[in-house]
């Protein structure tokens, strides 16, 4: 686990502990997991399919992409492009 992964997880945990997820209809979609490259790819593809379903259902109000450098940023770019194509605002939270 890299420092940026720990930081991202920590921030998300604080959001949850402060009740943010309970007060608003937030759907958290994790895009990475530890393990082999194949395991990581499966998680990323499943996350994108879940996100696409949310976009297509019309439930997406905005996207808050919480990311760090390298692979994390490239994964989130795909989500951001889909949100922007659906004409939804994007908040980029970059560590």
C-alpha positions as CSV (number, residue, x, y, z in Angstrom):
1,X,0.0,0.0,0.0
2,X,1.4,3.4,-1.0
3,X,1.3,6.5,1.1
4,X,-1.2,8.1,-1.3
5,X,-3.5,5.0,-1.0
6,X,-3.4,5.3,2.8
7,X,-4.2,9.0,2.5
8,X,-7.1,8.4,0.2
9,X,-8.5,5.7,2.5
10,X,-8.0,7.9,5.5
11,X,-9.9,10.8,4.0
12,X,-12.8,8.6,2.9
13,X,-13.0,7.1,6.4
14,X,-13.2,10.5,8.0
15,X,-16.0,11.5,5.6
16,X,-17.9,8.3,6.7
17,X,-17.2,8.8,10.4
18,X,-18.4,12.4,10.3
19,X,-21.8,11.2,8.9
20,X,-21.4,12.6,5.4
21,X,-22.5,9.3,3.8
22,X,-25.5,9.1,6.1
23,X,-26.7,12.6,5.5
24,X,-26.5,12.6,1.7
25,X,-27.2,10.0,-1.0
26,X,-23.6,9.4,-1.7
27,X,-22.5,6.2,-3.5
28,X,-18.9,5.4,-2.9
29,X,-17.3,3.4,-5.6
30,X,-13.8,2.0,-4.9
31,X,-11.7,1.6,-8.0
32,X,-8.6,-0.3,-6.8
33,X,-7.8,-3.3,-4.6
34,X,-4.6,-5.0,-3.5
35,X,-3.5,-8.1,-5.3
36,X,-2.5,-9.1,-8.8
37,X,-2.8,-7.0,-11.9
38,X,-5.8,-9.1,-13.0
39,X,-7.5,-8.5,-9.6
40,X,-6.9,-4.8,-9.9
41,X,-8.3,-4.7,-13.4
42,X,-11.4,-6.6,-12.4
43,X,-12.1,-4.1,-9.6
44,X,-11.6,-1.1,-12.0
45,X,-13.8,-2.5,-14.7
46,X,-16.6,-3.4,-12.2
47,X,-16.4,0.1,-10.8
48,X,-16.7,1.7,-14.2
49,X,-19.7,-0.5,-15.0
50,X,-21.4,0.4,-11.8
51,X,-20.7,4.1,-12.4
52,X,-22.0,3.9,-16.0
53,X,-25.2,2.3,-14.6
54,X,-25.6,5.3,-12.2
55,X,-25.0,7.8,-15.0
56,X,-27.4,6.0,-17.4
57,X,-30.1,5.9,-14.7
58,X,-30.0,9.6,-14.3
59,X,-29.1,9.4,-10.6
60,X,-25.7,11.2,-11.0
61,X,-25.8,14.7,-9.6
62,X,-22.0,15.3,-9.5
63,X,-18.8,13.3,-9.4
64,X,-16.2,13.8,-6.7
65,X,-13.1,12.0,-8.0
66,X,-10.7,11.5,-5.1
67,X,-7.3,10.6,-6.6
68,X,-3.5,10.6,-6.3
69,X,-0.9,10.4,-9.0
70,X,-0.2,7.8,-11.7
71,X,-2.6,4.9,-12.0
72,X,-5.2,6.4,-9.7
73,X,-5.4,9.5,-11.8
74,X,-5.7,7.6,-15.0
75,X,-8.5,5.5,-13.6
76,X,-10.4,8.6,-12.4
77,X,-10.0,10.3,-15.8
78,X,-12.3,7.7,-17.4
79,X,-14.9,8.4,-14.7
80,X,-14.5,12.2,-15.2
81,X,-14.9,11.9,-18.9
82,X,-18.1,9.9,-18.5
83,X,-19.5,12.4,-16.0
84,X,-18.6,15.3,-18.3
85,X,-20.2,13.6,-21.3
86,X,-23.4,13.3,-19.2
87,X,-23.1,17.1,-18.5
88,X,-22.5,16.6,-14.8
89,X,-20.1,18.6,-12.7
90,X,-16.9,17.1,-11.5
91,X,-14.9,17.8,-8.4
92,X,-11.3,16.6,-8.6
93,X,-9.7,16.0,-5.2
94,X,-6.0,15.5,-6.0
95,X,-3.5,14.4,-3.4
